Structure formats: structure tokens, C-alpha cells
């Protein structure tokens, strides 16, 4: 599976958006795959939850939504190696108080570098009608996004 991911990562160089999302059910090995791939590439994945969370702690609550995007960009620049960025634990990006669009932020990063990220939600539907979801309807963090501009790497349990 690591070899497949490595091949896919090298093949997406010519695409406009070079974002690969690791998709799979909980405990399917998405994080383990990302960490193994990181070891092979000689890099450590950016843990958004801990890294961005630590950067946002001293920022007043009312200012966090204004700074979160810029802080994420800075963290991504620090963690990117050889035109590649690995990202895990993006759940913090769904916090409604930050007023962010997690998938759009990942896509923006993928304009300048290859990005491999773990998607914490689900893939629903198939083909052109498939959707990326996070949380259930009615939940404040709920998101439902089209898969346009994203390369999906599905992991079966």
C-alpha cells in the first residue's frame, strides 16, 4: 500500500491540485499508512490538532478565526519537505468558531506542493457524485463537500 501511495504521489505532479486524501473507516490504518509513508520519505506528518492548537492557545478566542488560516500556512511551510506535505489530525479545522473550510485550506496548500492528508470523515456515493462528509447532519462541525480537485486513496478495513 505504501508503494501504491508513493507511485500516486509522483504521478500527481502534473495536476492543478495535488491533494491526495486518505479515506477509510475509523481504525482502518490511515494514520499508520501516513506515518509509514513519512518514514519512507524521511519526514514527519504535520499534526494539525496539536501544532495548530498550540499556536492558537495564546490567541484570544475572538481573534482565532482571523489567525488560523495564516498560522496553518506557516506550519505547512515549515513541515513541507521536497515539495511534499503530509497532514494528519485535521479535526480542529472543523471547529465552527474558526470559520474555516477544511477542504479548501488543504486544496490551497496543494497548489504549491503535493499534499497527502488523512480525511477524518467518510466518502459517500460513487464516481462523480461522491461526497466527502464529516460529522452527522445537525452537528455543528458537519461538512459535506464535493470531491472535485481531490485524488482519493481509499483504504479498506
Secondary structure by P-SEA (a helix, b strand, c coil): caaaaaaaaaaacccccbbbbbcccccccaaaaaaaaaaaacccccccaaaaaaaacccccccccccaaaaaaaaaaaaccccbbbbccccccccccccccaaaaaaaaaccbbbbbbbccccccccccbbbbccccccccbbbbbccccccccccc
